[in-house]
Amino acid sequence: MPIEDAADLAVFFDTDDFAETVTYTPKAGGGSSDVVLILDEKAEQSDFLSPGVLAEHWTAWVLGSAVPSGKPVKGDSFVASRGTFEISGVKVDDATGSVFRLILKRTA
């Protein structure tokens, strides 16, 4: 069954379950604000030539309505419990157009 509305999405973006509150700073300026998102880290073997070497791959999911501009953009950044991140890519990640997948670069 597809996600139908904001109530369905709220289940995933609950800070008692999957999500966390971060301090989000738009690239365009305007100051920081608290934003709820889901942060995910995956450590994967980088390639077959470097056995045992792991690479971090960070992603996050955020509701457009949670971001100050209504849509996250490349260059926005945020501070989370696990570090400071800059958005290096943005993709729409659901059929409703309201959830964005963020490709991240950890900066600190």
C-alpha positions, -999 to 999 in steps of 0.1 A, spaced: 0 0 0 15 34 -10 20 62 15 -11 83 12 -7 114 33 12 134 60 -1 111 87 14 81 71 48 98 67 47 111 103 52 75 115 87 74 99 97 109 110 90 103 147 120 112 168 111 84 192 116 58 165 137 65 133 143 102 131 164 128 149 163 166 152 193 183 136 204 219 133 199 227 96 216 256 78 205 266 42 233 274 17 213 305 8 215 319 43 188 330 66 200 312 98 197 278 112 166 259 123 157 226 138 147 200 112 137 164 118 153 139 94 164 102 92 201 98 91 217 66 78 253 55 77 264 25 57 300 12 58 308 -8 27 339 -23 12 351 3 -12 363 -21 -40 378 -55 -47 414 -40 -50 413 -29 -13 401 -58 7 390 -49 42 389 -12 35 355 3 43 340 35 30 313 55 47 282 63 27 259 87 45 223 95 34 194 111 50 156 114 43 138 146 50 103 160 43 104 190 21 79 207 45 105 204 73 132 223 54 131 261 57 130 267 19 106 238 12 132 218 -7 167 208 4 195 219 -20 231 209 -27 253 229 -3 228 230 26 244 216 58 233 203 92 248 193 125 235 159 139 245 138 169 269 119 147 287 148 130 284 177 106 272 170 71 269 189 38 244 179 12 261 169 -20 231 156 -39 192 156 -36 167 132 -51 130 130 -47 124 97 -30 87 90 -31 57 92 -54 42 120 -34 72 143 -41 74 152 -4 103 130 8 138 138 -3 169 116 -2 200 135 6 234 123 -5 258 135 22 294 144 27 306 143 63 326 174 70 333 170 108 
